[in-house]
Amino acid sequence: MLEKINQPEDVKKLNTQEKKQLAEEIRKYIIEIVAKNGGHLASNLGVVELTIALHSVFNLPKDKIVWDVGHQTYVHKIITGRKEALKTLRQLKGIAGFPKSKESDCDSFNTGHSGTSISAALGMARARDIKREKNSVLAVIGDGALTGGMALEALNDAGWSQTKMTVILNDNEMSISKNIGGVSMLLSKLRTKKSYSKSSDVAKKIIIKIPGIGKPIVKIVRRMKRSIKQLIIPKMFFEDIGFRYLGPVDGHDIEELERMLRISKQLEGPVLIHVLTKKGKGYKIAEQNPDKFHATGPFDIETGKSNKEKKKDYSKVLGEKLVQLAKENSKIVAITASMKDGTGLTEFAKEFPKRFFDIGIAEQHAVGLAAGMAKEGIIPVVPIYSSFYQRAYDQVIHDVAIQNLPVIMCVDRAGIVGADGETHQGTLDMAFFRLVPNLTIMAPKDFKELEEMLTFAVNLGKPVVIRYPRGGEAEYKIEKQDKLQLGKAEILKEGKDLTIIAIGKMVTQAMELAEEIEKEKEDKTVEVINARFLKPLDEKTIMQSIQKTKNVITIEDGTIINGLATAVQEVILKQNLQNISIKNYAYPDQYIEHGNVEELEKIYKVDRETIKEGI
C-alpha cells in the first residue's frame, strides 16, 4: 500500500482494509528510519490512523491542519509526497523533524513548541472568514499541551468567538514525561465516562417514542441532566466554554475516526474531538517505554537499545549535585515543566518527592511559581531547555529579576543542539538574559565547574542563570580550577601576543587552539581567559589582557548579538583602548537549521579550523 501513496489524494482511493494495511506499513517504515537517523518515534507511531483519517476526510493544502509541537508529523510527511525524502530525516539539508512550509504547502504552519496550534488555527480560521472562503481549519494538539496557558487562552477565545474550526485532542496520557495536574485529571474522567454517554443516548431514544408525553419528559430530563452532568461528565468544561464535544473516540479505529471527522465538518462553530491513542503503538518496546522513545538517537530495532554508548552529560551532573546540595539544605526545591528525565531531575524526584514539583508544560508558571517560593525563603532550582526559557521571559523579568529573588534558572541545551533545528537551537539565551537587570549569568567550562556554579548560586541569594550545553564535556581536560568568585574571570594560560576569551563549552576549544598555535609559532604566546560570568563581566581582567596583547579573539556558542562578543567590544569602547585587532566567533543573527553540531559549527564558522585561520 505504501508504494501507492505519493500524494494526499492517493489515500482517499483506498478502502478501509487497505488503509489498515497502509497503517502497518507506515509504522514499519518510520521505525526503520528513526532507528537509523534518530528522531521522535513514540508520538508518530501513535498518530498513524489519525493522520490517515485526516487525509481521507480533508483536502490539503486547501484545508489547513496545524500540528501542535509538530514532532508527530512523520506520517503526514509520508502522505504529502515526502516518503523518499523522509530517509534524510533530521540530516543536514534533509527533511526536518517538524512541519516546514518551505518543504510542502501541506505544512500550513511551522511549529516546534507546545501549545501554539489552537491560537494559530483560530487565526487562520478568522482570516478565512474575512476572505469569505470555505475551507476547514484544524488544530491537532496533545493532552499534555493543555497544561500550557497559551492553549487554554486560545480555547477560551475560540469558544467565545464561535468561529468554525476543529480541535483534535490527541489524548495519549503522555507528553514527554507522564502528564500531571487538573487537566490530566479532567481527561482521565472523560475516558471513563464513555459508557454513560452511550446509555444516555439509548434512554433518550426509548423515552421520546412514548406517545403524548415522550417529548415533554425528554425536555424536563434534559434540564435536570444538564445540572447533573456538571458533576458527572467533565466534557461540560469544553461545552461550557463554547465547543461542541465529540468523543472519546478510539484513535486507532480509522472508520470511527473518519465518521467523527465528517460530523465535525457539518457542525457550525468550534468543535473538539477527543481522540484516544497509544504512544508507541505497534512497536512493543516503544509502547512499554514511551518516554524513552519520545525522542531517541539511532537504536537497534530488535532490542530497542541505543547504538551509542550513554555517557555522563551536563544534565545528569547537575541532577546529582542538586541531590547532594538538597541533603545539606532543606530549603532547596526543584521545579520542572514536564521534563524531569531530560533535565536530570529523576533522582531528585525520588529522593525528595515533597520538594519536587512537575507542573506540566507551563514554563511561565514554572518561573512564576519559583518566584513565589523564593519570596518566602525557599531556594528554587528551575532547569528548563534554553529554547523553552524563551516562553518564560516576562516572568524572568517581572516576577524574578525586578524583585531580585534568589531563583536559580538552569538553562539546559544551551547553544546548538543539532537535529531538531530552528525551534530548539539554544543560541539566544545569553543575548536575551543579558538585557535583564539583577541577573547573574554564568556558563561552566566542564562538569566540575558546573557543580561549583550550582553551589555558588545556592549561596548567592540572588537570581542566577547557569547555562550549559547538551551532552558531555570535551575530551580535552583543563586541570586548572580557580575558586569561583562573583564576576571574576579565570586566566587559564598567560601570554603576550594574543588574548582568547571564551565562555562555556568553548573554553576547552580555546585552550586547544592556544596550544596548537604555540607549537606552530614558537615565538608567540597566547593568553586564554575563561570568562565564566557573562554578567557581571570581569572587565578589569579582560581590559588588562587586551592592553597587553593588542589582539583578541572571542568564542561563544550563542548569537553574535549581545553575548560575549558584544560585551568585550563594549569594554574596548568604554576603556577607549586603541589599536586593537578583534575577531568574534559566534552564530550569526539568524535561525540555525537542523544538522549535527559539527556540521553546523563548520557552516557558521565557529569550528576550530576556521578560528585558527582567523588567528
VEXDREN-2710 file (C-alpha; in Angstrom, 1 decimal):
% VEXDREN-2710
k/r/px/py/pz
1/MET/0.0/0.0/0.0
2/LEU/2.8/2.4/0.9
3/GLU/4.1/2.3/-2.7
4/LYS/0.8/3.6/-3.9
5/ILE/0.9/6.7/-1.7
6/ASN/2.6/9.7/-3.4
7/GLN/0.1/12.5/-2.6
8/PRO/-2.9/13.0/-0.2
9/GLU/-5.4/12.1/-2.9
10/ASP/-4.0/8.6/-3.1
11/VAL/-5.2/7.8/0.5
12/LYS/-8.8/8.7/-0.5
13/LYS/-8.7/5.9/-3.1
14/LEU/-8.1/3.2/-0.5
15/ASN/-10.8/1.2/1.2
16/THR/-10.8/0.6/5.0
17/GLN/-8.9/-2.7/4.9
18/GLU/-6.3/-1.2/2.6
19/LYS/-5.9/1.8/5.0
20/LYS/-5.3/-0.6/7.8
21/GLN/-2.6/-2.3/5.8
22/LEU/-1.1/1.1/5.0
23/ALA/-1.0/2.0/8.7
24/GLU/1.1/-1.1/9.5
25/GLU/3.4/-0.4/6.5
26/ILE/3.9/3.2/7.6
27/ARG/4.7/2.1/11.2
28/LYS/7.4/-0.3/9.9
29/TYR/8.8/2.4/7.6
30/ILE/9.0/5.0/10.4
31/ILE/10.6/2.6/12.8
32/GLU/13.3/1.7/10.2
33/ILE/14.1/5.4/9.5
34/VAL/14.2/6.5/13.1
35/ALA/16.3/3.5/14.1
36/LYS/18.9/4.8/11.6
37/ASN/18.6/8.6/11.9
38/GLY/17.1/9.1/15.4
39/GLY/14.0/11.2/15.9
40/HIS/10.6/11.3/17.6
41/LEU/9.3/7.7/17.5
42/ALA/6.5/7.0/20.1
43/SER/4.4/10.1/19.2
44/ASN/4.5/9.3/15.4
45/LEU/3.5/5.6/15.9
46/GLY/0.6/6.8/18.0
47/VAL/-1.0/9.0/15.3
48/VAL/-0.8/6.8/12.2
49/GLU/-4.5/6.0/11.9
50/LEU/-5.5/9.5/12.9
51/THR/-3.3/11.0/10.2
52/ILE/-4.6/8.6/7.6
53/ALA/-8.2/9.5/8.6
54/LEU/-7.4/13.3/8.4
55/HIS/-6.1/12.9/4.9
56/SER/-9.1/10.7/3.9
57/VAL/-11.7/13.3/5.0
58/PHE/-10.0/16.7/4.4
59/ASN/-8.4/18.2/1.3
60/LEU/-4.9/19.5/1.8
61/PRO/-3.5/22.1/1.1
62/LYS/-6.9/23.9/0.8
63/ASP/-7.9/22.7/4.2
64/LYS/-5.4/23.6/6.9
65/ILE/-4.0/21.3/9.7
66/VAL/-1.8/22.9/12.4
67/TRP/0.1/20.3/14.3
68/ASP/0.9/21.2/17.9
69/VAL/4.7/20.9/18.6
70/GLY/4.9/19.1/15.2
71/HIS/7.2/16.3/16.1
72/GLN/4.4/13.8/15.3
73/THR/4.2/14.7/11.6
74/TYR/6.3/12.0/10.0
75/VAL/3.1/10.1/8.8
76/HIS/1.8/13.4/7.4
77/LYS/5.1/14.0/5.6
78/ILE/4.9/10.5/4.1
79/ILE/1.4/11.0/2.8
80/THR/2.1/14.5/1.4
81/GLY/4.8/13.5/-1.1
82/ARG/7.9/13.2/1.1
83/LYS/8.0/9.5/1.5
84/GLU/11.5/9.1/0.0
85/ALA/12.8/12.3/1.4
86/LEU/12.0/11.1/4.9
87/LYS/15.1/8.9/4.7
88/THR/17.0/12.1/5.1
89/LEU/15.1/12.9/8.3
90/ARG/16.9/15.5/10.6
91/GLN/20.1/15.3/8.4
92/LEU/21.7/18.5/7.1
93/LYS/19.7/19.8/4.1
94/GLY/17.3/16.9/4.6
95/ILE/13.7/16.6/5.8
96/ALA/13.1/18.4/9.1
97/GLY/11.6/16.7/12.1
98/PHE/8.9/19.3/12.4
99/PRO/6.4/21.0/9.9
100/LYS/8.1/23.3/7.5
101/SER/6.1/25.3/5.0
102/LYS/9.1/25.6/2.7
103/GLU/9.1/21.8/2.4
104/SER/5.4/21.5/1.4
105/ASP/2.3/23.7/1.0
106/CYS/0.6/20.9/3.0
107/ASP/2.5/22.1/6.1
108/SER/0.3/25.1/6.8
109/PHE/2.2/26.5/9.8
110/ASN/5.7/25.9/11.2
111/THR/5.6/24.6/14.8
112/GLY/8.2/23.2/17.3
113/HIS/7.0/24.3/20.7
114/SER/4.0/23.1/22.7
115/GLY/0.6/24.8/23.0
116/THR/0.7/27.1/19.9
117/SER/-1.6/25.2/17.5
118/ILE/-5.1/26.4/18.6
119/SER/-4.1/30.1/18.5
120/ALA/-2.6/29.7/15.0
121/ALA/-5.5/27.7/13.7
122/LEU/-8.0/30.2/15.2
123/GLY/-6.1/32.9/13.4
124/MET/-6.3/31.1/10.1
125/ALA/-10.0/30.4/10.6
126/ARG/-10.7/34.1/11.2
127/ALA/-8.6/35.0/8.2
128/ARG/-10.6/32.6/6.1
129/ASP/-13.9/34.2/7.3
130/ILE/-12.6/37.7/6.5
131/LYS/-11.7/36.5/3.0
132/ARG/-15.1/34.7/2.7
133/GLU/-13.5/31.3/1.9
134/LYS/-14.9/27.9/2.9
135/ASN/-12.0/25.7/3.8
136/SER/-11.7/23.7/7.0
137/VAL/-9.1/24.5/9.7
138/LEU/-8.0/22.0/12.3
139/ALA/-5.5/22.0/15.2
140/VAL/-4.1/18.7/16.4
141/ILE/-2.9/19.0/20.0
142/GLY/-1.8/16.6/22.6
143/ASP/-3.3/16.3/26.1
144/GLY/0.0/17.4/27.7
145/ALA/-0.1/20.7/25.9
146/LEU/-3.4/21.7/27.5
147/THR/-1.4/22.4/30.7
148/GLY/0.1/25.4/28.9
149/GLY/-1.5/28.8/29.3
150/MET/-1.5/29.6/25.6
151/ALA/-3.6/26.6/24.7
152/LEU/-6.2/27.4/27.4
153/GLU/-6.2/31.1/26.3
154/ALA/-6.9/30.0/22.7
155/LEU/-9.6/27.6/23.8
156/ASN/-11.3/30.3/25.7
157/ASP/-11.2/32.8/22.7
158/ALA/-12.3/30.1/20.2
159/GLY/-15.2/29.1/22.3
160/TRP/-16.4/32.6/22.9
161/SER/-15.9/33.7/19.2
162/GLN/-17.9/30.7/17.9
163/THR/-15.5/30.6/14.9
164/LYS/-15.9/27.4/12.8
165/MET/-12.8/25.3/13.4
166/THR/-12.0/21.8/14.8
167/VAL/-9.6/21.0/17.7
168/ILE/-8.5/17.4/17.7
169/LEU/-7.3/16.5/21.2
170/ASN/-4.8/13.6/20.8
171/ASP/-5.1/12.1/24.3
172/ASN/-2.3/9.5/24.9
173/GLU/-1.9/10.3/28.6
174/MET/1.7/11.2/27.9
175/SER/3.6/14.3/26.9
176/ILE/7.3/13.8/27.4
177/SER/7.0/12.8/31.0
178/LYS/3.7/11.5/32.3
179/ASN/1.0/14.2/32.4
180/ILE/0.0/15.7/35.7
181/GLY/-2.4/18.3/37.0
182/GLY/-6.0/19.2/36.8
183/VAL/-6.4/19.0/33.0
184/SER/-5.0/15.5/33.1
185/MET/-7.5/14.5/35.8
186/LEU/-10.3/16.0/33.7
187/LEU/-9.3/13.9/30.7
188/SER/-9.0/10.8/32.8
189/LYS/-12.6/11.2/33.9
190/LEU/-13.7/11.8/30.3
191/ARG/-12.1/8.5/29.3
192/THR/-14.1/6.6/31.8
193/LYS/-17.5/8.2/31.1
194/LYS/-18.0/6.9/27.5
195/SER/-20.4/4.2/28.8
196/TYR/-22.5/6.9/30.5
197/SER/-22.9/8.8/27.2
198/LYS/-23.9/5.7/25.3
199/SER/-26.6/4.6/27.8
200/SER/-27.9/8.2/27.9
201/ASP/-28.4/8.2/24.2
202/VAL/-30.2/4.8/24.3
203/ALA/-32.6/6.0/27.1
204/LYS/-33.5/9.2/25.2
205/LYS/-34.4/7.2/22.1
206/ILE/-36.7/5.0/24.1
207/ILE/-38.5/7.7/26.1
208/ILE/-39.1/10.0/23.1
209/LYS/-41.2/7.3/21.5
210/ILE/-43.8/7.3/24.3
211/PRO/-47.0/8.9/22.7
212/GLY/-48.0/12.3/24.0
213/ILE/-45.6/12.6/26.9
214/GLY/-42.3/11.4/25.4
215/LYS/-41.0/14.8/24.2
216/PRO/-42.0/16.8/27.3
217/ILE/-40.3/14.2/29.5
218/VAL/-37.1/14.4/27.4
219/LYS/-37.1/18.3/27.8
220/ILE/-37.6/18.1/31.6
221/VAL/-34.9/15.4/31.9
222/ARG/-32.6/17.4/29.7
223/ARG/-32.8/20.4/32.0
224/MET/-32.2/18.2/35.1
225/LYS/-29.5/16.2/33.4
226/ARG/-27.6/19.4/32.5
227/SER/-27.1/20.2/36.1
228/ILE/-26.3/16.6/37.0
229/LYS/-23.8/16.4/34.1
230/GLN/-21.9/19.3/35.6
231/LEU/-21.0/16.9/38.4
232/ILE/-20.8/13.7/36.4
233/ILE/-19.3/14.4/33.0
234/PRO/-16.3/16.7/32.7
235/LYS/-16.8/17.2/29.0
236/MET/-19.1/20.0/30.1
237/PHE/-15.9/22.1/30.6
238/PHE/-15.4/22.2/26.8
239/GLU/-19.1/22.6/26.1
240/ASP/-19.5/25.4/28.6
241/ILE/-16.7/27.4/27.0
242/GLY/-18.4/27.1/23.6
243/PHE/-17.2/23.9/22.0
244/ARG/-19.2/21.0/20.6
245/TYR/-17.5/18.0/22.2
246/LEU/-17.3/14.7/20.3
247/GLY/-15.8/11.5/21.7
248/PRO/-13.9/9.9/23.2
249/VAL/-13.1/8.0/20.1
250/ASP/-10.6/5.2/19.5
251/GLY/-7.7/6.8/17.8
252/HIS/-6.7/3.6/16.1
253/ASP/-10.1/2.9/14.5
254/ILE/-9.9/4.5/11.1
255/GLU/-13.6/4.1/10.3
256/GLU/-14.8/5.7/13.6
257/LEU/-12.2/8.5/13.2
258/GLU/-13.4/9.3/9.7
259/ARG/-17.1/9.3/10.9
260/MET/-16.3/11.8/13.7
261/LEU/-14.2/14.0/11.4
262/ARG/-17.1/14.1/8.8
263/ILE/-19.5/15.1/11.6
264/SER/-17.2/17.9/12.7
265/LYS/-17.3/19.3/9.1
266/GLN/-21.1/19.6/9.2
267/LEU/-21.2/21.4/12.6
268/GLU/-21.1/25.1/13.0
269/GLY/-18.8/26.8/15.4
270/PRO/-15.8/25.3/17.2
271/VAL/-15.7/21.5/17.7
272/LEU/-13.4/19.4/19.9
273/ILE/-12.9/15.8/19.0
274/HIS/-11.4/13.8/21.9
275/VAL/-9.2/11.0/20.4
276/LEU/-7.6/8.3/22.5
277/THR/-4.3/7.0/21.2
278/LYS/-1.4/4.9/22.4
279/LYS/2.1/6.3/22.2
280/GLY/4.5/3.9/20.5
281/LYS/1.6/1.9/19.0
282/GLY/2.7/-1.2/17.0
283/TYR/6.3/-1.3/18.4
284/LYS/6.1/-3.1/21.7
285/ILE/9.4/-1.7/23.1
286/ALA/8.2/1.9/22.5
287/GLU/4.7/1.1/23.9
288/GLN/6.4/0.0/27.2
289/ASN/8.9/2.9/27.2
290/PRO/7.1/5.8/25.6
291/ASP/9.2/8.4/27.5
292/LYS/12.5/6.8/26.3
293/PHE/11.2/6.7/22.7
294/HIS/9.7/10.2/22.7
295/ALA/13.0/11.4/21.2
296/THR/15.7/8.9/20.5
297/GLY/19.0/8.6/18.8
298/PRO/19.7/5.7/16.4
299/PHE/18.9/2.3/18.0
300/ASP/18.7/-1.4/17.4
301/ILE/15.1/-2.4/16.3
302/GLU/15.3/-5.8/17.8
303/THR/16.3/-4.8/21.3
304/GLY/15.5/-1.0/21.4
305/LYS/18.9/-0.3/22.7
306/SER/20.8/2.8/21.7
307/ASN/23.6/2.4/19.1
308/LYS/25.6/5.0/21.1
309/GLU/27.0/4.3/24.5
310/LYS/25.3/6.5/27.1
311/LYS/27.8/8.9/28.6
312/LYS/27.6/11.2/31.5
313/ASP/26.2/14.6/30.5
314/TYR/25.7/18.0/31.9
315/SER/22.1/17.4/32.9
316/LYS/23.0/14.3/34.9
317/VAL/25.9/16.1/36.6
318/LEU/23.5/18.9/37.6
319/GLY/20.9/16.5/38.9
320/GLU/23.4/14.6/41.0
321/LYS/25.0/17.7/42.5
322/LEU/21.5/19.1/43.3
323/VAL/20.6/16.0/45.3
324/GLN/23.8/16.4/47.3
325/LEU/23.1/20.1/48.0
326/ALA/19.5/19.3/48.9
327/LYS/20.6/16.8/51.5
328/GLU/22.6/19.6/53.2
329/ASN/20.0/22.4/52.7
330/SER/16.3/21.7/53.3
331/LYS/15.2/24.9/51.5
332/ILE/16.3/23.7/48.1
333/VAL/13.5/22.6/45.8
334/ALA/13.4/21.6/42.1
335/ILE/10.8/22.6/39.5
336/THR/10.3/21.0/36.1
337/ALA/8.0/21.8/33.2
338/SER/7.3/18.1/32.3
339/MET/11.0/17.4/31.6
340/LYS/12.1/15.5/34.7
341/ASP/14.2/13.0/32.9
342/GLY/15.6/15.3/30.2
343/THR/16.9/17.8/32.8
344/GLY/18.4/15.3/35.1
345/LEU/15.9/15.5/38.0
346/THR/14.8/11.8/38.1
347/GLU/16.9/11.1/41.2
348/PHE/15.9/14.3/42.9
349/ALA/12.2/13.4/42.5
350/LYS/12.8/10.0/44.1
351/GLU/14.9/11.4/46.9
352/PHE/12.8/14.4/47.7
353/PRO/9.2/13.8/46.4
354/LYS/7.8/16.6/48.6
355/ARG/10.4/19.1/47.3
356/PHE/10.0/18.2/43.7
357/PHE/7.3/19.9/41.5
358/ASP/6.4/18.8/38.0
359/ILE/3.9/21.5/36.8
360/GLY/3.3/20.2/33.3
361/ILE/4.2/22.0/30.0
362/ALA/3.9/25.5/31.5
363/GLU/7.2/27.3/31.6
364/GLN/5.7/30.7/32.5
365/HIS/4.0/29.1/35.5
366/ALA/7.3/27.3/36.5
367/VAL/9.2/30.6/36.8
368/GLY/6.2/32.4/38.5
369/LEU/5.9/29.6/40.9
370/ALA/9.6/29.7/41.7
371/ALA/9.4/33.4/42.3
372/GLY/6.6/32.9/44.8
373/MET/8.6/30.3/46.7
374/ALA/11.7/32.4/46.6
375/LYS/9.8/35.3/48.1
376/GLU/9.1/33.1/51.1
377/GLY/12.6/31.9/51.7
378/ILE/12.8/28.8/49.6
379/ILE/15.6/28.2/47.1
380/PRO/14.0/27.0/43.8
381/VAL/16.2/25.4/41.1
382/VAL/14.4/25.5/37.7
383/PRO/16.1/23.5/34.9
384/ILE/14.4/24.2/31.5
385/TYR/15.8/23.9/28.0
386/SER/17.2/27.1/26.5
387/SER/14.7/27.3/23.7
388/PHE/11.8/26.8/26.2
389/TYR/13.1/29.5/28.6
390/GLN/12.1/31.9/25.8
391/ARG/8.5/31.2/26.8
392/ALA/9.0/32.5/30.3
393/TYR/10.9/35.7/29.6
394/ASP/8.3/38.0/31.0
395/GLN/8.3/36.0/34.3
396/VAL/12.1/36.2/34.5
397/ILE/11.9/40.0/34.2
398/HIS/8.7/40.8/36.1
399/ASP/8.5/38.2/38.8
400/VAL/12.1/37.3/39.5
401/ALA/14.5/40.0/38.4
402/ILE/12.6/43.1/39.4
403/GLN/12.2/41.7/43.0
404/ASN/15.8/40.4/42.9
405/LEU/14.6/37.0/44.1
406/PRO/17.0/34.0/44.5
407/VAL/15.7/31.8/41.8
408/ILE/18.3/29.5/40.1
409/MET/17.5/29.2/36.4
410/CYS/19.4/26.3/34.9
411/VAL/19.4/26.7/31.1
412/ASP/19.8/23.2/29.7
413/ARG/20.6/22.5/26.0
414/ALA/22.2/25.9/25.6
415/GLY/24.0/26.5/22.3
416/ILE/23.5/24.4/19.2
417/VAL/21.5/21.1/19.8
418/GLY/21.6/19.9/16.2
419/ALA/18.9/17.8/14.6
420/ASP/15.8/19.5/16.0
421/GLY/16.6/22.7/14.1
422/GLU/15.5/26.3/14.4
423/THR/12.8/25.9/17.1
424/HIS/15.2/24.1/19.5
425/GLN/18.6/25.6/19.0
426/GLY/19.7/27.4/22.2
427/THR/21.6/30.3/20.7
428/LEU/19.6/33.2/22.0
429/ASP/19.6/32.8/25.8
430/MET/22.8/34.8/26.6
431/ALA/21.6/37.7/24.5
432/PHE/18.1/37.9/26.0
433/PHE/19.1/37.3/29.6
434/ARG/22.0/39.8/29.4
435/LEU/19.4/42.6/28.9
436/VAL/17.8/41.9/32.3
437/PRO/19.0/43.8/35.3
438/ASN/19.8/42.0/38.5
439/LEU/20.7/38.7/36.8
440/THR/24.0/36.9/37.3
441/ILE/24.8/34.8/34.2
442/MET/27.4/32.0/34.3
443/ALA/28.5/29.2/31.9
444/PRO/30.8/26.3/33.0
445/LYS/33.7/25.1/31.0
446/ASP/33.3/21.5/32.3
447/PHE/31.4/19.3/34.8
448/LYS/33.4/20.3/37.8
449/GLU/32.8/24.0/37.2
450/LEU/29.0/23.3/36.7
451/GLU/29.0/21.7/40.2
452/GLU/30.8/24.7/41.6
453/MET/28.5/27.2/39.9
454/LEU/25.4/25.4/41.3
455/THR/26.9/25.5/44.8
456/PHE/27.8/29.2/44.3
457/ALA/24.3/30.0/43.1
458/VAL/22.6/28.3/46.1
459/ASN/24.6/30.5/48.4
460/LEU/24.5/33.8/46.5
461/GLY/20.9/34.8/47.4
462/LYS/20.2/36.5/44.1
463/PRO/18.7/35.5/40.7
464/VAL/21.1/33.4/38.8
465/VAL/21.3/31.9/35.2
466/ILE/23.6/28.9/34.7
467/ARG/23.7/27.8/31.0
468/TYR/25.2/24.6/29.8
469/PRO/25.2/22.5/26.6
470/ARG/23.5/19.3/25.6
471/GLY/25.7/16.2/26.1
472/GLY/29.0/15.6/27.8
473/GLU/32.2/17.6/28.4
474/ALA/35.1/17.7/25.9
475/GLU/37.8/15.0/25.9
476/TYR/40.4/17.7/26.5
477/LYS/40.8/18.2/30.2
478/ILE/41.7/21.5/31.9
479/GLU/43.4/20.9/35.2
480/LYS/43.3/24.5/36.4
481/GLN/40.3/25.3/38.5
482/ASP/40.4/28.7/40.3
483/LYS/38.0/29.3/43.1
484/LEU/34.7/30.8/41.9
485/GLN/34.2/34.5/42.8
486/LEU/31.3/36.7/41.7
487/GLY/32.2/38.5/38.4
488/LYS/35.7/37.1/38.3
489/ALA/37.1/35.5/35.1
490/GLU/39.7/32.8/35.2
491/ILE/43.1/33.2/33.4
492/LEU/43.8/29.6/32.3
493/LYS/47.0/30.5/30.5
494/GLU/49.2/33.6/30.2
495/GLY/50.6/35.0/27.0
496/LYS/51.8/38.2/25.4
497/ASP/50.7/38.1/21.7
498/LEU/47.0/37.1/21.6
499/THR/44.1/37.0/24.0
500/ILE/41.4/34.4/23.5
501/ILE/38.3/35.0/25.6
502/ALA/35.8/32.1/25.7
503/ILE/32.8/31.1/27.7
504/GLY/31.1/27.8/28.5
505/LYS/31.9/24.7/26.4
506/MET/34.0/26.8/24.0
507/VAL/36.7/27.3/26.7
508/THR/38.3/23.9/26.0
509/GLN/38.4/24.8/22.3
510/ALA/40.2/28.0/23.2
511/MET/42.9/26.1/25.2
512/GLU/43.4/23.5/22.4
513/LEU/43.8/26.3/19.9
514/ALA/46.3/28.2/22.1
515/GLU/48.5/25.1/22.4
516/GLU/48.4/24.3/18.7
517/ILE/49.4/27.9/17.8
518/GLU/52.3/28.0/20.2
519/LYS/53.6/24.7/18.8
520/GLU/53.5/26.1/15.3
521/LYS/54.7/29.6/16.2
522/GLU/57.3/29.1/18.8
523/ASP/58.0/32.8/19.2
524/LYS/54.3/33.6/20.0
525/THR/52.4/33.1/23.3
526/VAL/48.6/33.1/23.8
527/GLU/46.6/34.1/26.8
528/VAL/43.4/32.2/27.4
529/ILE/40.6/33.7/29.6
530/ASN/37.6/31.6/30.8
531/ALA/35.0/34.4/31.2
532/ARG/32.9/32.3/33.5
533/PHE/30.5/35.2/34.0
534/LEU/28.8/37.0/31.1
535/LYS/27.2/39.2/33.7
536/PRO/28.8/40.8/35.7
537/LEU/31.7/40.6/33.2
538/ASP/35.2/40.8/34.6
539/GLU/36.1/44.0/32.7
540/LYS/39.4/44.6/34.6
541/THR/40.9/41.2/33.7
542/ILE/39.8/41.5/30.1
543/MET/41.0/45.1/29.7
544/GLN/44.4/44.3/31.1
545/SER/44.9/41.3/28.8
546/ILE/43.8/43.2/25.7
547/GLN/46.0/46.2/26.5
548/LYS/49.0/43.8/26.8
549/THR/48.4/41.7/23.6
550/LYS/46.5/44.1/21.4
551/ASN/44.9/41.1/19.6
552/VAL/41.7/39.5/20.9
553/ILE/39.5/36.6/19.8
554/THR/36.1/35.8/21.4
555/ILE/34.5/32.4/21.1
556/GLU/30.9/31.5/22.2
557/ASP/28.1/29.1/21.3
558/GLY/25.4/31.8/21.2
559/THR/24.3/34.5/18.8
560/ILE/26.8/37.2/17.8
561/ILE/24.4/39.9/19.1
562/ASN/24.6/40.9/22.8
563/GLY/26.6/37.9/24.0
564/LEU/30.3/37.7/24.9
565/ALA/31.4/39.4/21.6
566/THR/29.3/42.4/22.3
567/ALA/30.3/42.6/26.0
568/VAL/34.0/42.5/25.1
569/GLN/33.6/45.2/22.4
570/GLU/31.8/47.3/24.9
571/VAL/34.8/47.0/27.2
572/ILE/37.2/48.2/24.4
573/LEU/35.0/51.2/23.7
574/LYS/34.3/52.0/27.3
575/GLN/38.0/51.9/28.2
576/ASN/39.0/53.7/24.9
577/LEU/41.5/51.0/24.1
578/GLN/43.5/51.9/20.9
579/ASN/44.9/49.9/18.0
580/ILE/43.1/46.7/19.0
581/SER/42.6/43.9/16.4
582/ILE/39.5/41.8/17.3
583/LYS/37.7/38.9/15.7
584/ASN/34.5/37.4/17.1
585/TYR/33.3/33.9/16.6
586/ALA/29.6/33.2/17.3
587/TYR/26.5/32.2/15.4
588/PRO/25.1/34.8/13.1
589/ASP/21.9/36.9/13.6
590/GLN/19.7/34.2/12.0
591/TYR/17.8/31.0/12.9
592/ILE/20.0/27.9/12.6
593/GLU/18.7/24.9/10.6
594/HIS/19.0/21.2/11.6
595/GLY/22.1/19.1/11.2
596/ASN/24.6/17.6/13.5
597/VAL/26.6/20.0/15.8
598/GLU/29.9/19.5/14.0
599/GLU/28.4/20.3/10.6
600/LEU/26.7/23.4/11.8
601/GLU/29.8/24.7/13.6
602/LYS/31.7/24.4/10.3
603/ILE/28.9/26.1/8.2
604/TYR/28.6/29.0/10.6
605/LYS/32.4/29.3/11.0
606/VAL/32.7/28.6/14.8
607/ASP/34.8/25.4/14.2
608/ARG/38.4/25.1/15.3
609/GLU/39.9/25.2/11.8
610/THR/38.1/28.5/10.9
611/ILE/39.1/30.1/14.2
612/LYS/42.7/29.0/13.7
613/GLU/42.8/30.6/10.3
614/GLY/41.4/33.8/11.8
615/ILE/44.1/33.8/14.5
END
